[in-house]
Amino acid sequence: MLMFLLAPALAKIMNARGETYEYAVTYFRIRSLEILPMFMYLIYQGIRHAEDQSILPTTFNFASIIINIFFAWLFVKELDMGVAGAAWATMISNSFTLPFVLFGLFFNRRTLSVNIKEFFPDKETSKDILKLVFPASITSALNAIGFMILTGRLLSFGDGISCGLAIGNRISLLVTNIFAPISTILSTYLIVNIENNNPARARKSYLTALYFIIGLSVVLTGIVMLLSKPLIHLILTKDIPFDYNVAARFTFWLLFTQPFVAIIRIDHSYFNATGHFNYSLISTLIGLWVIRIPVLYSLGLIFNNVVWNASWISLVVSNVVMVVINLFLKKRITLERKVSYYA
């Protein structure tokens, strides 16, 4: 409800003007309708991953992508619904799982299900959960606010430049989206081994995932770099105002930092799965709020010739700093069980 009602104010805060403002408000309001189904799905996914049953959530994720592609084509191309069509396509694809999730959570007796009669807080368990969840929630909130500020700064460069930057970001997601399932699988391995007091195997799981994701990110980055020029032209149409040089340069630097992004994703899974959510908070605070946002604004103010180039410079610097910070934080982790159990 808040996202729906505050959409105009949020769009203005992010420096959206003219048609960009109108499209942003429309997109925000439609996407706000999917928040409840998405929250339910995240609960379902968390339970299934904790049971080491990741096939069904992965199937849902894959089906969501296919549904999104189909409805985006139908609404945007065939029905000419524009930005609203893209928003409705994403909303539908992210909400179609709700009936399956409700069945899986409350009625499926073959897997762990939830009894509504048990919906009463347990003091000790709630204390443990809040102790772990609070820093994780703060991290997510600070990330969201930080990227709102970054988006507002990028939009202030004008439609042509901000469009070029958005294209670079979209292309880099071809690589970044591969990291999510790997980090999720790592979390499952870490949790299972830590809870079974097997720190050696937990450590081995982390190192295996780390080496794998670094190698994969390097290979994928190289492939996408070679295809970046045709990909830019594939995304664009003649009706979209953009600066090709901006899109090409930003795409290059975004792809260049993908191995660092991969390491950061794996490190944050390592922190969270071992119960050190506060380390993810420290890493995010320093990388985003101490380095990236100040560098983005200060370079633009100090050097007039830098302007939008500050966006990729701040990105590279912050990612490198976060990898170094995470290296020191990881040395403080003992892989001991962090959650207590109460009868």
N, C-alpha and C positions, 0 to 999 in steps of 0.2 A: 504493500500500500504506500509506504514511504517513497519507494523508488518511482512509482507511478505518479504520485503527487509532486515530487521534487524534481522530476525530469527537466522542466524548463530552467529551474535554478541551477541544476548541475551542468546543463549545457552552457549556460552563460558563464559559470565559474571556469569552465574549460575553454573559454574564448571562442566558442562556436558563434558564427555570425551568418546572417542571410540564410541561404538554402541549407548550409551545413547545420545551422541551429534547428531549422524545421525538421530536417531528416534525423538529427540526433534525438530530438524529443520524441518523435514517432518511434524510432528504434528502441529507445530506453523503455518507453511505456509498454510496447508489445513484449519485449524480453522480460519485463518485470513479472509477467504472468507465469513464467516457468520456474520461479524461485522455489515455490513449495514442492513441485514434483522433483526438482533437482536436489533439494535437501533430503527428501525421502530416498531418492536413489543413492545419495552418498552414504546414508545410514545402511542401506541394504548392501552396497558395495563393500563397505567397511567390515560388516559381519561376514560376508562371504570370503573376503580375502583373509580374514582372521581364521576362518575354517580351512584355509588353503583350497578353496573352491573358486578359482578365478575364471573358469571357462565361461560360465553364464554371464557374468559382468562384462567380459571381453566381447562376447557375442552381442550383448546389448549395445556396447560402444560401437561396434562395427555396423550394426543395423542402424544406429542413429546417424552415422555418416552417410549411409546409402539413402535413408529417408530425407536427410537434409539436402542432398544433391538433387533428388527427384523433385521435391517441392520447391527448391530454389529455381530449378528450370521451369517448373509449371507456373509459379507465381510471377517470377521476374520476366522470363522470356515470352511465355505463351500468354499470360494474362496481363502483362505489362503493369505490375503492381509496384515496381521500383523498390525503394528501400523498405517499405512496409512489407513487400513480398518476401524479401530476404529475412526480415525479422520474424515473420510468421513461419517461414520454413524452419528456421532454427528453433523457434519456440516449440513447434510440433515435434521435431526430431528429439528434443531434449525432454519432452513430456510423455511420449508414447509409452514409456516403460512403467508409468504409474500403476496401472491395473496389475501388472506382473509383480511389481515391487510390493504392493499391498498384499497380494496372495502369498508371496514368498515370506513376508515378515510376520503375517498373522495366521495363515491357514495351512501352510505347507508343513506337514509333520515329518517329512523325510530329512529335513535340515533344521538347523537351529531357528526357532520361531519365537515370537514375542507374545506373551499373554497380557492382555490389557489389565487384568487383575493385579499384575505385578508392577503397575505404573505408580509405584510409591518410592520416593527417594530413600536410599540407605545412607545413613550419616557418614560412615567410614568410607564407603565406596565413592560417595559423592565428593568427599574431601580429596581423595586420591585423584579423581577425574579432574576436578577443578584445578588442582595443583599443576597438572600436566597441560590442561587445555587452555588455561589463561594466557600463557606466553604464546601458544600457537595461534590463538584468536587475535592477539595484539599484532603478531607478525602479519597475518592475513590482512587485517585492517590497515596497517601501515603501508603494506604493499599496494592495496587498492587506492589509498589516498595519494601515495607517492606517484603512482602511474596516472592518476587524474591530473596532478600538477605537471607531469612530463607531457601529457597529451595537450594540456592547455598551452604550454610553451611551444610545442611543435605547431599547433594551429595558429599561433601568433605570427609565424613566418609567412603565412599566406596560403591560399588553396593549392597553388602549383607545387610548392615545396612540401607542404604537409601531405599532399597526395603521393608525391614521390617517396616520402619517408614511410607512408603506410604500405606502399607496394613492397618496399624492401622488407618491412616487418612481416608481411604476408608470405613472401618467398622464404624467409628464414624459418617460418613455422613448419615448412616441409621437413626440416631437420629436427626442430625443437620438439614437435609432437611425438617423435619416436622415443624421446627420453622418458615420457610419463609412464608407460607400461613397465619399462625396465626398473625405474625407481620404485614403482608399486610392488613388483615382484621381489625386489631386494628387501623392502620393508617386511614382507611376509617371512622371508628366510631369516632375517635378523630377529624378529619377534619370536618365532618358533624356537630358534636355537638359544636365545637369551633366556626365555622362560623355562627351557629344559637344562639350564646351567651348562651350556656348551659354548663358552666364549671363543674357543679356537675355531670352531666351525662358523660362528657368526662373523668373526674377523675374516675368514677365508671367503665367505659369501660377499662381504663388502669389497674385498680386493678384486675378486673375480668380476663383479659387476662394474667396478671402476675401470679396470683394464678393457673390458668389453665395450663399455659405452664410449671411452676415449677413442678406441680404434674405429668404432662405428661412426662416431661424429666426424672424425677426420675424413673417412671415406665418403660419407654422404655430403659433407661440406664441399669436398673436391668436385663431386658429380654435379651438385646444384650450382656451384660457381661456373662450371663450364656451360651450364644450361641457363644461366641467369638472364642473358640478353633475350633469348626467345621467350622466356617466362615473363619478363617485363612486358613485352609486346602482346603476349597472350592475355595478360590480365587487363591491359588497357584497351580502351576504345577511343575513337576520335572525339567523342563528346566529353571525355574526361580531361580537365586541365591538369597538366603535370610537367615536371622538369625531368627529362630523361637522365641527365647527368646526376641529379640528386638521387634518383631512384637507383641508378647503377652504383654510385659510390656508397650509399647507405646499405644497399644489399651486400656489397663486398665486405664491409666492416662488420655487419651483423653476422654474416656467415663465418668470417674470420674468428669471431668470438665464440662460436658454437661449442668447440671443445671445452672452453672455460665454463660455459653454461651447463654442459653435460656434467662436469665435475661438481659444480655447485648443486645441481639437482640431486646427484647421488649423495653428496655430503649432507644435504638437508634431510634426505631419507634416513641416513645414518644417525643424525641427531635425533630426529623424531621417533624412530623405532627404538632407540635406546633410552627414551624418556627425557632427553635433553632438549626440550622445545625452546628453552631459554637461549641455547646456542644458535638456533635458527633465527631467533629474535635479534641477537647481537649481530650476527652476520648481515641480516637484512637492514638493520638500523645503520650500520657503518657503510655498507655498499650503496644503499639507495639514498639515505638521508644525509650522510656525512660526506659522501664522495659524489655520487652521480648528479643529484639535483643541484648542489652548490656549484659544481664544476660547469654544468650546463648553463646556469644563469651567469656566473662570474666571467666565463670566457666570452660570452656574448656582450657583456658590459665593458670588459677591459679591451678586447680586440674587436674592432668593428668589422674587420675583414673575415672574421671567423664565422659569425652569425650561426647558420644552421649546422655548420660542420661541428659545432660544439656538441651536437646530439650524439654523433658517433664517437667523438673523443671521450666524452664523459662515460659512454657505454663501455668502451674498451678499458678505461682506467678502473672503473668500478668493478668489473668482472675479474680483472687481474687481482685487485686488492682483496676481493671476497675469497678467492681461491687461497691466497696467502693466509688470511685470517682463519679460514676453516682448517687449514693445516695445523695451526697452533691449538685451535679448539679441540680437534680430534685427539690430540695427545692427552687431554684431560678425561677422556672417556674410558671407563674400566669394563664396559660390557656387563655390568651387574644388573640383576633384576630390579626394576623400579616400581612395579605395581604390586601391592599387597593383596592378599586374598582373605575374604572373611566368610565364615559359614553363615 
